[in-house]
Amino acid sequence: MTEFLLDHEPAVRFSAFFAILLAMAVFEVAAPRRRLEIPRLLRWSNNLAVVVVDTLLVRLSFPVLAVGLALIAEKGGWGLFNIAGWPLWLEFVVTLLVLDLVIYLQHVMFHAVPALWRLHRMHHADLEFDVTTGLRFHPIEILLSMALKLAAVAALGPPAAAVLVFEVLLNGTSMFNHSNIHLPAGIDRILRLFVVTPDMHRVHHSVHPDEANSNFGFNLPWWDRLLGTYRPQPRDGHEKMAIGVDQFRTPRDLWLDRMLIQPFRGNVGRFPIGRRFGPED
């Protein structure tokens, strides 16, 4: 199984991406959580265009990506796991947990540092919340995220298959937890014990800074609960809550060109952690 995953890495990635995107898109039409006011054509065309830009830039910027670096580390004997010699199953589990914690901490950092928030706010500035929001990240943020992931892989020396599984899971859960789908309250309550659900993550996309600075998890929900950043529900309710940031609220701001230059426009606003919020927040 491991050899199959590594030998067919591009096909595995694309198949999982397309299948989850299609499944969530159909689910959104069949059972939407919120009514979308902005046409899908405008948002989807530009959000998916960001994915193309991100993918090309990463491929051009890094001679080796996370799975390839894990293979190099294994051959060279680098990293904790290649020195410790733990059982494969334990290395696999620890890899998934540690890399997910790294992504959680990275997410918090992108909210805490004003310069990094300028990059990350492009993700938050989507005026709706659906499956394509989970793919909408500024190219510079993607490059920084990849550099951090490579550093974590070099330090751990994890199994390459575990890195591939983590990346597929992270991409898939990001599309799932950003989806505009309605899950019965009982199912959501059980699911969010094990995975970040759309209702849990939607709180993070609230226009209110105190809510946006909560629920940072993308895959596992445990870090938010353990580290005190968990918020169960938005104050305005899921149907009525305002999505986005207060600086960029026009349909023109959803176009690709505006998204790419957004980090260089305006000020950082009230969102970065540690900045003082007004009485209304």
C-alpha positions as CSV (number, residue, x, y, z in Angstrom):
1,M,0.0,0.0,0.0
2,T,2.8,2.4,0.9
3,E,4.6,1.8,-2.4
4,F,1.4,2.3,-4.3
5,L,0.8,5.6,-2.7
6,L,4.3,6.9,-3.3
7,D,4.5,5.5,-6.9
8,H,1.2,7.2,-7.8
9,E,1.5,10.4,-5.7
10,P,0.2,12.9,-8.3
11,A,-2.8,10.7,-9.2
12,V,-3.6,10.1,-5.5
13,R,-3.5,13.8,-4.8
14,F,-5.6,14.8,-7.8
15,S,-8.1,12.1,-7.4
16,A,-8.7,12.9,-3.7
17,F,-8.9,16.6,-4.5
18,F,-11.4,16.3,-7.3
19,A,-13.5,13.7,-5.5
20,I,-13.9,15.7,-2.3
21,L,-14.4,19.0,-4.2
22,L,-17.2,17.4,-6.3
23,A,-18.8,15.7,-3.3
24,M,-18.9,18.8,-1.2
25,A,-20.2,20.9,-4.2
26,V,-23.1,18.4,-4.7
27,F,-23.7,18.4,-0.9
28,E,-23.9,22.2,-0.8
29,V,-26.6,22.2,-3.5
30,A,-28.6,19.4,-1.9
31,A,-28.4,20.6,1.7
32,P,-27.0,24.2,2.1
33,R,-26.4,25.6,5.6
34,R,-26.7,29.3,4.5
35,R,-28.2,31.0,1.5
36,L,-25.4,32.4,-0.8
37,E,-26.0,35.9,-2.1
38,I,-22.9,36.1,-4.4
39,P,-23.0,34.1,-7.7
40,R,-20.9,31.0,-7.6
41,L,-19.4,31.7,-11.0
42,L,-17.7,34.9,-9.7
43,R,-16.3,33.3,-6.6
44,W,-15.5,29.9,-7.9
45,S,-13.7,31.1,-11.0
46,N,-11.5,33.4,-9.0
47,N,-11.0,31.1,-6.0
48,L,-10.0,28.2,-8.2
49,A,-7.7,30.5,-10.2
50,V,-5.8,31.1,-6.9
51,V,-5.3,27.3,-6.6
52,V,-3.6,27.3,-10.1
53,V,-1.4,30.2,-9.2
54,D,-0.4,28.7,-5.8
55,T,0.4,25.3,-7.4
56,L,2.6,26.7,-10.1
57,L,4.5,29.0,-7.7
58,V,5.2,26.2,-5.2
59,R,6.5,23.9,-8.0
60,L,8.7,26.7,-9.4
61,S,10.0,27.8,-5.9
62,F,10.9,24.5,-4.3
63,P,13.2,21.9,-5.9
64,V,11.7,19.2,-3.6
65,L,8.4,19.1,-1.7
66,A,7.4,17.5,1.6
67,V,7.0,13.9,0.4
68,G,10.3,14.0,-1.6
69,L,12.1,15.5,1.4
70,A,10.9,12.7,3.6
71,L,12.3,10.2,1.1
72,I,15.7,12.0,1.1
73,A,15.7,12.1,4.9
74,E,15.0,8.4,5.1
75,K,17.9,7.6,2.7
76,G,20.3,10.0,4.5
77,G,19.2,9.0,8.0
78,W,18.1,12.5,9.0
79,G,15.5,13.4,11.6
80,L,14.2,12.1,14.9
81,F,12.4,9.0,13.5
82,N,15.4,7.8,11.5
83,I,17.6,8.0,14.6
84,A,15.1,6.6,17.1
85,G,14.0,3.6,15.1
86,W,10.4,3.6,16.4
87,P,7.9,1.1,15.0
88,L,6.4,2.3,11.7
89,W,2.9,2.5,13.0
90,L,4.0,4.7,15.8
91,E,5.9,7.0,13.5
92,F,2.9,7.2,11.2
93,V,0.5,8.3,14.0
94,V,3.0,10.7,15.6
95,T,3.7,12.2,12.1
96,L,0.0,13.0,11.6
97,L,-0.4,14.5,15.1
98,V,2.8,16.6,15.0
99,L,2.3,17.9,11.5
100,D,-1.3,18.8,12.4
101,L,-0.1,20.7,15.5
102,V,2.4,22.5,13.4
103,I,-0.3,23.7,11.0
104,Y,-2.5,24.8,14.0
105,L,0.4,26.8,15.5
106,Q,1.2,28.3,12.1
107,H,-2.4,29.3,11.7
108,V,-2.3,31.1,15.1
109,M,0.9,32.8,14.1
110,F,-0.7,34.1,10.9
111,H,-3.3,35.7,13.1
112,A,-0.9,37.0,15.7
113,V,1.7,38.8,13.6
114,P,0.3,41.8,11.7
115,A,2.5,41.3,8.6
116,L,1.5,37.7,8.3
117,W,-2.2,38.6,8.9
118,R,-2.0,40.8,5.8
119,L,-1.3,37.6,3.9
120,H,-3.8,35.4,5.6
121,R,-6.7,37.9,5.6
122,M,-7.1,37.1,1.9
123,H,-8.5,33.8,3.0
124,H,-10.8,35.5,5.5
125,A,-12.0,38.2,3.0
126,D,-14.2,35.8,1.1
127,L,-17.7,37.1,1.5
128,E,-19.2,33.7,1.5
129,F,-18.2,30.4,3.1
130,D,-18.2,27.3,0.9
131,V,-15.9,24.5,-0.3
132,T,-13.7,26.9,-2.5
133,T,-13.0,29.1,0.5
134,G,-10.9,26.2,1.8
135,L,-8.7,26.5,-1.2
136,R,-8.3,30.3,-1.2
137,F,-4.9,31.2,0.2
138,H,-2.4,33.9,-0.9
139,P,0.5,32.5,-2.8
140,I,3.1,34.0,-0.4
141,E,1.3,32.4,2.5
142,I,1.4,29.1,0.7
143,L,5.2,29.4,0.1
144,L,5.8,30.3,3.8
145,S,3.6,27.3,4.9
146,M,5.5,25.0,2.6
147,A,8.8,26.2,4.0
148,L,7.6,25.5,7.6
149,K,6.3,22.1,6.6
150,L,9.6,21.2,5.0
151,A,11.5,22.2,8.2
152,A,9.1,20.0,10.2
153,V,9.7,17.1,7.9
154,A,13.5,17.5,8.0
155,A,13.4,17.6,11.8
156,L,11.1,14.6,12.2
157,G,12.3,12.4,9.4
158,P,8.8,10.9,9.0
159,P,7.7,8.1,6.7
160,A,7.0,9.5,3.3
161,A,3.7,7.8,3.1
162,A,2.6,9.4,6.3
163,V,3.5,12.8,4.9
164,L,1.5,12.1,1.8
165,V,-1.5,10.9,3.8
166,F,-1.3,14.0,6.0
167,E,-1.3,16.4,3.0
168,V,-4.2,14.6,1.4
169,L,-6.1,14.7,4.6
170,L,-5.3,18.3,5.3
171,N,-6.5,19.4,1.8
172,G,-9.6,17.2,2.1
173,T,-10.6,18.4,5.6
174,S,-10.0,22.0,4.6
175,M,-12.6,21.6,1.8
176,F,-15.0,19.7,4.1
177,N,-14.8,22.1,7.0
178,H,-15.3,25.2,4.7
179,S,-18.3,23.6,3.0
180,N,-21.7,25.3,3.1
181,I,-23.4,22.1,4.2
182,H,-26.1,21.4,6.8
183,L,-25.3,18.7,9.3
184,P,-27.9,17.8,11.9
185,A,-26.9,19.1,15.3
186,G,-26.4,15.7,16.8
187,I,-24.1,14.5,14.0
188,D,-22.1,17.8,14.2
189,R,-21.8,17.4,18.0
190,I,-20.3,13.9,17.6
191,L,-18.1,14.7,14.5
192,R,-16.5,17.7,16.1
193,L,-15.0,15.4,18.8
194,F,-12.8,13.9,16.0
195,V,-12.6,16.4,13.1
196,V,-13.2,20.1,12.5
197,T,-16.8,20.5,11.2
198,P,-18.1,23.3,9.0
199,D,-20.2,24.7,11.8
200,M,-17.1,24.7,14.1
201,H,-14.8,26.4,11.5
202,R,-17.4,28.8,10.2
203,V,-17.1,30.7,13.6
204,H,-13.5,31.3,12.6
205,H,-14.7,33.3,9.5
206,S,-16.9,35.6,11.5
207,V,-16.5,39.4,10.9
208,H,-16.1,39.8,14.7
209,P,-12.4,39.7,15.5
210,D,-12.8,37.7,18.8
211,E,-14.6,35.0,16.9
212,A,-12.2,35.0,14.0
213,N,-9.4,34.5,16.6
214,S,-10.8,31.1,17.6
215,N,-11.2,27.6,16.2
216,F,-7.8,27.6,14.4
217,G,-7.8,23.9,13.7
218,F,-8.1,22.6,10.1
219,N,-8.1,18.9,10.6
220,L,-8.1,17.8,14.3
221,P,-10.3,19.8,16.8
222,W,-8.3,18.8,19.8
223,W,-5.7,21.6,19.8
224,D,-8.4,24.3,20.1
225,R,-9.9,22.6,23.1
226,L,-6.5,21.9,24.8
227,L,-5.0,25.3,24.1
228,G,-8.1,27.5,24.9
229,T,-9.0,28.7,21.5
230,Y,-12.3,26.8,21.1
231,R,-15.6,28.6,20.6
232,P,-18.6,26.4,20.0
233,Q,-21.0,28.8,18.2
234,P,-21.1,32.3,16.7
235,R,-23.0,34.9,18.7
236,D,-25.2,35.9,15.7
237,G,-26.1,32.3,14.7
238,H,-24.9,30.5,11.6
239,E,-27.6,31.7,9.2
240,K,-27.3,35.4,10.2
241,M,-23.6,35.8,11.0
242,A,-21.5,38.1,8.7
243,I,-18.6,36.4,7.0
244,G,-15.3,38.1,6.0
245,V,-13.4,41.1,7.2
246,D,-14.7,44.6,7.4
247,Q,-12.2,46.2,5.0
248,F,-12.9,44.3,1.8
249,R,-16.6,43.8,1.3
250,T,-17.3,44.5,-2.4
251,P,-17.7,41.9,-5.2
252,R,-14.8,43.5,-7.0
253,D,-12.6,42.5,-4.0
254,L,-13.3,38.9,-4.9
255,W,-11.5,39.1,-8.3
256,L,-8.1,37.4,-8.6
257,D,-6.1,40.6,-9.2
258,R,-7.5,42.3,-6.1
259,M,-6.9,39.2,-4.0
260,L,-3.2,39.0,-5.0
261,I,-2.5,42.7,-4.1
262,Q,-4.7,42.7,-1.0
263,P,-1.8,42.3,1.4
264,F,-0.4,45.6,0.2
265,R,-3.7,47.5,0.6
266,G,-5.1,49.3,3.6
267,N,-4.0,48.6,7.2
268,V,-4.1,45.5,9.3
269,G,-7.4,46.3,10.9
270,R,-8.6,44.9,14.2
271,F,-8.0,41.2,13.6
272,P,-4.5,40.4,14.7
273,I,-4.3,38.7,18.1
274,G,-3.2,41.1,20.8
275,R,-4.6,44.2,19.1
276,R,-7.2,46.0,21.2
277,F,-10.8,45.5,20.1
278,G,-13.5,48.1,20.2
279,P,-16.5,47.8,22.6
280,E,-18.6,46.3,19.8
281,D,-16.2,43.3,19.4
